[in-house]
């Protein structure tokens, strides 16, 4: 996992909000996909910290989250 990642090739990330997030709720998560990583940020703090995960780490997290 990395914090404040970039795509590594200078291109901008295209972020999308989680379908579980609402405009007025506290759960505001945005995700962006890059060739080698998946990026996560808080949509209320777009300039704040970001996390990046490799494909295997992301798949493990999604599987775990779906089970809980």
C-alpha positions in Angstrom: 0.0 0.0 0.0 1.2 3.5 -0.8 0.0 6.9 0.4 -0.4 9.9 -1.8 0.3 7.9 -5.0 0.5 9.0 -8.5 -0.2 6.9 -11.6 3.5 6.8 -12.3 3.1 8.0 -15.9 2.0 11.6 -15.2 -1.6 11.0 -16.3 -4.5 12.2 -14.2 -6.6 9.7 -12.4 -10.3 9.5 -13.2 -12.2 9.2 -9.9 -15.6 7.9 -9.3 -17.7 7.9 -6.1 -18.8 4.7 -4.5 -22.5 3.7 -5.2 -22.9 3.5 -1.4 -21.8 7.1 -0.9 -24.4 9.9 -0.7 -23.9 13.7 -1.1 -25.0 14.3 2.5 -23.6 11.2 4.2 -20.3 10.6 6.0 -19.3 7.6 3.9 -17.8 9.3 0.8 -15.3 7.1 -0.9 -13.9 7.6 -4.4 -11.9 5.1 -6.4 -9.7 5.5 -9.5 -8.1 2.7 -11.5 -4.6 2.9 -13.0 -2.8 0.2 -14.9 -0.9 -1.1 -11.9 -3.0 0.0 -9.0 -6.3 1.0 -7.5 -6.5 4.4 -5.7 -8.8 5.3 -2.9 -9.6 8.8 -1.4 -12.1 10.6 0.8 -14.3 12.6 -1.6 -14.7 15.3 1.0 -10.9 15.8 1.2 -9.8 15.3 -2.4 -6.4 17.0 -1.7 -6.0 14.8 1.5 -4.3 11.4 1.9 -4.8 8.8 -0.8 -4.1 5.1 -0.7 -3.1 2.8 -3.5 -3.3 -1.0 -3.7 -2.1 -3.6 -6.2 -4.7 -5.7 -8.0 -4.2 -8.7 -5.6 -4.5 -6.5 -2.5 -7.7 -4.9 -3.9 -9.3 -8.2 -4.8 -8.6 -9.6 -1.3 -10.1 -6.4 0.3 -13.2 -6.5 -1.9 -13.7 -10.3 -1.2 -13.3 -9.6 2.6 -15.7 -6.6 2.5 -18.3 -8.6 0.6 -18.3 -11.3 3.3 -18.6 -8.9 6.2 
